[in-house]
Amino acid sequence: MQDTISLTAETLTARPPFRPQVPPPLTRPLGLFAFLKAVRENSIATWMESHFEDFVVAGEGAMGRITVVSEPDLVRYLLVENGANYRKDDLQRRVLAPGLGNGLLTAEGDEWRLQRRTMAPIFSARHVAGFLTQMDAAGARVAKRLARRDGASIDVVLEMTRTTLDVLERTIFTQGLPGDPDALGRALTRLLESIGPIDPLDVFGVPGFVPRLGRLKARPSLRYFAEVVDELLDRRKAALARGEAPHDLMTLLLAAQDPESGKGLSDLEVKANIVTFIAAGHETTANALTWALYCISQDEAVQSRLEAEVDAAVGGDGTMRLDRLPFTKAVMEETLRLFPPVPFLSRQALRDDRIGRVKIPRNSTVIIAPYVMQRHKKLWEAPDAFIPDRFFGERRDAVRRFSYLPFGAGPRICIGQSFSLHEATLVLARVIHAVRLTLPEGHPPVTPLHRVTLRPKNGLRMVVTRRH
């Protein structure tokens, strides 16, 4: 196929690739009430077969006029070349803002531009490289913890959540997170489970003052997060006043200034972005690691090759060498292809527009769905199969830039993408070096559930076998 990324016959025929179980695409549209029920239960179960076969699918639905675009050049046009004509739609803001505040993920217009300019230097390549040692240390810690549980069944989601919170403590909040880290992880899970289901009231644009069941359920978690963030901020300001603040990402956030105006972030903006770092940053990486460990466990060839690479990547000083982990990185990138942290991006057209022969009316919604694009039959060979070689060596260079969007694209591309990918690669290498994880017999189906991010619907328990 002309548009697909070509894989060698050997890659596809030497062994049957693992195909993770996902909700099957629909063959015909759902009625209004069936759609509202399905989108609330698991929105990725509402995609049609046509979305994975056609580059542009437009029509009227419960949310008005919607145009789903998957052609890479058109995606570049929408997100970059004519990005000023599209803003985050109201539905996304109604779903995310109650939990994340008005931080970098949810802000719009001049407010977003100010925050982005101010925080961009914090996530520069130089700063991120300075945190690799801390990421590796967190990976070594979870590896040691898992190795001690040889023969036991573990909750993989919980272990990866603990680990990514550990990374946050070592890189962003080096004075420590208030209270029990597990309690923070549980609060985050409850928050996403509460605000994640799409409420029909939000679909129909009912004003925010009308109570939503999800938001009512989220209140205890939101109060907990507010207390944690307030304590973090007060503690760090006191340390700065004493001249004793550590040089971590939180100190950089408080000291950050817009390079154009010299203006810093307000306390409200700082708090919103701390919540964003905790919720968006750690949750997405924990889920990516969870999915990677599951997929690896189902492919013996990938597992053996990965073990050989990570065993050879440990340096003489005992640290894991990131530059020796190209296949490990490819495994993470393939995992992010199948299970993107943000399954869809929705935008609202500010003015009438046209892509090819398809008209996009003002105020209508445009959806760019990484979950769809990254499984699209015209863009990927064996699109539903787990084949890390797509991202290894020269094949990585053949991936079309706007066909692979696990971190978004354009001006709003995830500011922490390199941080997250480096973290996930190092942690995965440490875990694979220490243990083998296998799925126990009788485990419920491992399928993705959309709750802001993609997480295993029935959780993921695996049995530990120590390797060394």
Phi, psi and omega in degrees: 000134189299320186272348185280158174279120187282134173245148180293153178301325181298319181299321186271339186249342182297330179204149175288121181292152177286135178240103181301146179282130178222163176302130182291144177299150179281147178265344177212155184295150175276151171291170187304307185290324177295322179295314181299322178293315183292319183291331176285321182287316182190098190297333181288351177276002183259000180287144179266160174303322182298330180295330181268000183240332182249148182281331179226124177232117183236147178177175178265140179212195181300332181259021179087204181288124181231134175239117179262122186242129181231359180281125188305318181293324178289324177297317177299319178300315185289322185267337185240295189297321178237031183300332181295342180274358185229129176240163175303134184284164185297327181298314179301316181294321180295327181282316189270322187301321180300330180266325188254356181069202183254055179272194186300328183286333187243343182294158180227165170059220184297325180297316178295315182300320178297313181296317182296312180299321184291322186267345182306316181297334181296326183256028176294160180303324181295315180293317181297318179300330180289349181254005182297322180299318180292321177298316180296322179296321177294321177295318178296325181293314180291326178298317179295319180296318180290322181299328179288348182254033180309125179088351183270161173264130183239156173271103186295320180300315180297317181295319180288327175296315177302320184290317180289330172294324176299319177298318178301317180296326183278341186241327184251314185241066190287352171277359179098153175270138180299139174077198184277121178303324178297324178295322177295317178298318179294321179296320179295317179300314179297322180297310183292325177292333180279314184269346184294313179299132182282120183278134177306328178298325177286323178302319183268007174071028177295136184308150185295337182287347176284125186300141173246139181301318181298318181291325176295318178294330184281346187303314179301319179294319179296320177296318179299313179298319179300318179294317180299313183293319178300317180293319177301313184293315180297318181295319182288322178298321178295320179294321177296319180296328179274355183073026184241016184285136177290156180270082179233186185293331179290319176298317178298323179296317180290330182269350186298143177226142175299122182298341181271316186253344184077005182278138176268181179275144175287165177302321181296319179291321177298314180298316181298323182280333172296315177299320179298315179301317182290310187285305184282316185294307186280325182296315183294320180291320178299317179294319179300317178295320178299311179296322180298314181296324177295309183298318179300319182295341182263003182224099185300320182294316178297317182298314181295318179295320179295317179300318179297318181293312185291328178297326181275351185268356179281121182285172180299335178270005178089356180276153176275125184272112182300324182288352178256017186238046183295322180286325176300316177297320179298322177298317179294320181293322177292323175299316179292335174293312182285327183229070182297141181304320178244106187294333178209152174243131178239140182229152178249130180286128179277332178222163175303145179212173179213135171238111187062234181264006183260123178273138176247103183291153174305139179073359176279168185258135172247130179244128171244112189249102175306324179300323179280309182303319187278001172234017186284135186291337179271354183247338186224139172278138185046060191297334183267002184265149178271101183227088183301338180299343175304330187247019182250133176062224185293334181297329179299323180291339182276352180289121181294134188307315186260021170259349184231108190228050182296336179247019183080195181198167178078196183302333184263017176304145184306124184292336183256024187297316181290323176303310184295316182292319176297315180301310183297319181296315181292317180295316179300316180300317180297317181294314181296324178296326187270321190217163165250137179245130180234148179280126180289153177299143178081006178295138177303157179307136179263099183230152183282140175237129181273111174227074190072305171248179178263124180228157179296127185302318183254023184072185179211110174252138180221155182263134184269133169234118181291138184265333185237000000 
